[in-house]
Amino acid sequence: MGEQHLETACIRGLHKEQLTGSVNVPIYLSSTYHQESFDDFGPFDYSRSGNPTRAALEKKAAELEGGTHAFAFSSGMAAISSAFMLLSAGDHVVVTEDVYGGTYRFVTEILPKFQISHSFVDLTDLDAVEAAIQPNTKFIYLESPSNPCLRVTDIRAIVRIAKQNDCLTFLDNTFLTPLYQQPLALGVDVVIHSATKFLSGHSDIIAGLLITKDRSLGERFAFIQNTFGAILGAQDSYLLLQGIKTLGTRLRQSTETAQRIASFLLEHPLVENVFYPGLSTHDGHEIHTGQASGNGAVLSFVLPSKEHARVFVEQLRIPIFAVSLGAVESILSYPAAMSHAAMPEAERKKRGITDGLLRLSVGLEHTEDLIGDLLQALKAAERLTETVKN
């Protein structure tokens, strides 16, 4: 039998628990573990350091991303914060300009307290990336596609620049998951996930993952995870494993619907712009298709004003209006006041996060129902334009 597809790997290898044959990984709700020997301890001693349910999750995450070491944390931000703990005072990092608001907040408000400097750079501009690297630059932090404007970074090119300058590369792969993008295979050193999103898929847990195939980095992250202690609990580890099993089917259907919605929005006269890597009009579309096998289920679009966005949101019936993404239910967000509220207004607008920008994470509702709902909400927003004209 040849190498398994990712959809199969999401499911296989977790059942047939040895003691009972349980199809599901047991939830080991224990903080500590009896040691049979005075001199030789077993693989688990205290659940901050290691838990069998979490270990099963970490093994599966490493397998899916093509890594050798994976670490599960209590949130995506806990994973991101732990990644930055590799740095020391006097170090410098290059961070993608179009970045999640929580990451922006950590980089701008926390890192400076430890004398760690940063540069936000448009990673689509390779000359700008090279110019931003300093002698003390330790790593480049990427999102591709980015949050919320779905900007595409040439991952191979950034890896090449990083290696030439003895830097590491970290990539947030939340939007595409290992099903559609394999950053480690592209040369990236560390993959990060807000596993709360597509990997879990049910808006029920908060979780984060770090994955690497470098032994030295793996050892350092193991030390950080154990020392910092922001670990994922056993029950949430179990729920995340259950969510991963259906990732292939969920993401495929959501992506197909997202493609249709993006095309629909692109043609609508009220919509000023649509950001989705599956559109041939999207900046970086060709680069994206050369490094990813799918386009994902997240898209953003621009309405003329905040008032248009307000009317549109209040008229919608199917998507929930909330923070987060990647769930079975469609989730509409307003980045300026939600995911990127931590950014000052001037910084948001510099990145294209305008008052009319909305981000849609497409769920599993019927495509025609979603498009019909979007259409009637857009008609309501159009009436606002007509009222203003009159």
C-alpha positions, 0 to 999 in steps of 0.5 A: 500500500502506498502513502496515504492521502491526508484525508485518510491520515486524519482518521487512521492510526488513532483507533485500536487502543491497546488495552480495550480496542477502543476506537477513540483515544481515551481521555486521561483525566489525571494530573499525575502518574504512579511510578513503578520504579524508584530509579526508572520513571515511566513516560508520564509523570505530571500532565503539564509535562505530558499526557497520553491524550495530548500525546496522541494529538501531538503525534497526529499533528506532526504526522499531518504536517510532515513533522517530527515534533508537535506541541499542543497549547491552550490557545493559538496565541499560547502557541504563537507566544511560545514560538516567540519565546525562542528569542532573547533580549537584543534579537530582532524579528521580521513579521508579515505586515498583514497579520492577525491582530493578536499577533500584532498585539503580542509583537508590539506590546509584549516583545519590546518589554524584553528588548526584542525589536521587530519590523513589519514588512510586506512579505510580497515585496522580496526586496523589502524583506531583504532590506529589513533583515538585520544582523540580529534578525532571528526569524521571519514570521509569515501568514499565507494566505494572511488574515484578513486580506488573504495576501499570498506570500511566496513561501519558497522565496522567503525561506530562501532569503531566510536561509541566506541570512541564517534566519528561521521561518515560522508560518501560521497555517491556520487558514489552509491546514495541512490538507491544503498547504505543507509549509515544512515541505516548502522549507519552513522551520515551524508551523503554527495553528490556531487549532480552534479553527478548521482543525477543530471545526466546531466552535467548541474548544480553544487550542494551538499547535506548533510543529517542526521537523528539526530535532533541536527546535523540538527539544527547545519547544518541549522545554518551553511548553513544559516550563511555560505550562500553557498546555492543552487539557486532555478533554480538549485534546480529545475533542480536537482529535475528533474534529481532525477526523472530519477535516477533509470532508468539512474543508472540501465542501466549505472551500467549494462554497467559498469559491462560488461565493467569492465569484458571486461577490466579485460580480455584485455592483455594491462590492468594491473588492473581494480577497480570495486566493481562488480568484484569478484576479487575486494578487498572488493567485499564481504563487498560491496555486504553486504552493497550495493544493486548495484555496480554503474557506475564508474570504474577505470583501469590501463594502463602500462604508461602515454603514453599508457593513452595518446594514449588511450584517444586521440583515443577514440571517444564516452566518453568525456574526462573531469572532473566530472562523473555521467552523461548521457554521458560517461566521461573518466578522468585522475585522476593524472591531473584532480580530484586528481591534488591537491595531490602531486605526492608522495601522489597520488602514495601512494594511487595507483593513477599512471600515467596509471590510468584512471577513467570511468564514464559509461553513457547511450550510447549503451553497444556494441558501448562503448566496441567497442570504448574502444577496438579500443583505446586499440588496438592503445595503444597496437601499442605503446607497439609494437613500444617500443619493436621494 
